Amino acid sequence: MIERLLTEGRGHLVASMGEATGPVPFSSYMTTPAFLAREPDVIARFTRATYRTQRWLASHEAGDIAETIASAFPETEKPLLERAVARYLGQGTWARDPLLRRDGYDYLERILLDGAFIRRGQRYEDLVDTAVARQAMAEAP
């Protein structure tokens, strides 16, 4: 973890990819059209849970988040974990809603193309359906 290297003086933060790139929808979810048609309840519940988590992250401080996720990082001291979370919060790393917008899609596609992770792009309209995300957001308390 970079926080450990920084704290121990064994590393220096030269550039933050989060700050350099801005928001990128790396945590995007996909399914097949068949699953979407067959299991709309599963997709809706998953999307509502994702949105609840996004809203929770946006409304809590780094210490609260670090405390909540600490059990998933047993080898990391809580102060280090809190600093890492604070950096993520400061960079706006975590999305605040489940929508995959066109600009984010285009940006991620450009990164994947430039990095040779994919060979060709695909039309946003052919791959992205925001209806379930919009419904989850509209129904949220």
C-alpha positions in Angstrom: 0.0 0.0 0.0 1.4 3.4 -1.0 0.3 4.9 2.3 2.8 2.6 4.2 5.6 3.5 1.9 4.9 7.2 2.3 4.6 7.0 6.0 7.8 5.0 6.4 9.6 7.5 4.1 10.4 4.7 1.6 8.4 6.2 -1.2 7.3 9.5 -2.6 4.1 10.3 -4.3 5.1 11.7 -7.7 1.7 11.6 -9.3 -1.8 10.6 -8.4 -3.5 8.7 -11.1 -6.8 9.6 -9.5 -6.0 13.3 -9.7 -4.4 13.0 -13.2 -7.3 11.2 -14.8 -10.2 12.5 -12.9 -13.3 10.2 -12.6 -13.1 7.1 -14.6 -15.9 4.4 -14.5 -13.6 1.5 -13.8 -16.2 -0.1 -11.5 -18.8 -0.6 -14.2 -21.0 -3.7 -14.2 -22.3 -5.6 -17.1 -24.5 -8.6 -17.8 -25.9 -10.3 -20.9 -29.2 -9.3 -22.4 -30.5 -12.8 -21.6 -29.8 -12.4 -17.9 -31.2 -8.9 -17.8 -34.5 -10.2 -19.3 -34.5 -13.3 -17.1 -33.5 -11.8 -13.8 -34.7 -8.2 -13.6 -35.3 -8.4 -9.9 -31.7 -9.4 -9.3 -30.4 -6.6 -11.4 -32.7 -4.1 -9.7 -31.7 -5.2 -6.2 -28.0 -5.2 -7.1 -28.3 -1.7 -8.5 -30.2 -0.4 -5.5 -27.5 -1.8 -3.2 -24.8 -0.2 -5.3 -26.5 3.1 -5.1 -27.1 2.9 -1.4 -23.4 2.2 -0.9 -22.4 5.1 -3.2 -24.6 7.4 -1.2 -23.2 6.1 2.1 -19.6 6.6 0.9 -20.5 10.2 -0.2 -22.0 11.0 3.2 -19.3 9.6 5.5 -15.9 10.7 6.6 -12.7 8.8 5.9 -12.5 7.5 9.5 -16.0 6.0 9.4 -15.3 4.4 6.0 -12.0 3.0 7.2 -13.6 1.6 10.3 -16.3 -0.1 8.2 -13.8 -1.7 5.7 -11.0 -2.5 8.2 -11.9 -6.2 8.5 -11.2 -6.6 4.7 -7.7 -5.2 5.2 -6.5 -7.0 8.4 -2.8 -6.4 7.6 -3.3 -2.6 7.3 -3.2 -0.4 10.3 -6.3 1.8 10.7 -4.5 5.1 10.4 -2.9 4.0 7.1 -6.3 2.8 5.9 -7.9 6.1 6.9 -5.3 8.1 5.0 -5.8 6.0 1.9 -9.6 6.4 2.1 -9.2 10.2 2.6 -7.1 10.3 -0.5 -9.8 8.5 -2.5 -12.4 10.8 -1.1 -10.3 13.9 -1.9 -9.9 12.7 -5.5 -13.5 11.9 -6.0 -12.6 8.4 -6.9 -15.9 6.8 -6.0 -18.9 7.5 -8.1 -21.9 9.0 -6.4 -24.5 7.2 -8.5 -24.8 4.0 -10.7 -25.1 5.7 -14.1 -22.5 5.0 -16.7 -22.7 8.3 -18.7 -21.5 8.7 -22.2 -18.5 10.9 -21.3 -17.3 8.4 -18.8 -17.8 5.5 -21.2 -15.9 7.3 -23.9 -13.1 8.2 -21.5 -12.7 4.6 -20.3 -12.9 3.3 -23.8 -10.0 5.6 -24.9 -7.9 4.4 -21.9 -8.5 0.8 -22.8 -7.8 1.4 -26.5 -4.6 3.4 -25.8 -3.4 0.7 -23.4 -4.2 -2.0 -26.0 -6.6 -3.7 -23.6 -9.2 -3.7 -26.3 -8.7 -3.6 -30.1 -11.7 -1.5 -31.1 -14.4 0.6 -29.6 -18.1 -0.1 -29.4 -21.0 2.3 -29.6 -22.3 3.4 -26.2 -25.9 3.0 -27.5 -25.2 -0.6 -28.3 -23.8 -1.6 -24.9 -25.2 0.7 -22.2 -28.7 0.7 -20.8 -29.2 3.2 -17.9 -32.9 2.4 -17.3 -32.3 0.3 -14.2 -29.9 2.8 -12.7 -32.3 5.7 -13.3 -35.1 3.7 -11.7 -33.0 2.9 -8.7 -32.1 6.6 -8.3 -35.7 7.7 -8.7 -36.9 5.3 -6.1 -34.2 5.9 -3.5 -35.4 7.4 -0.2 
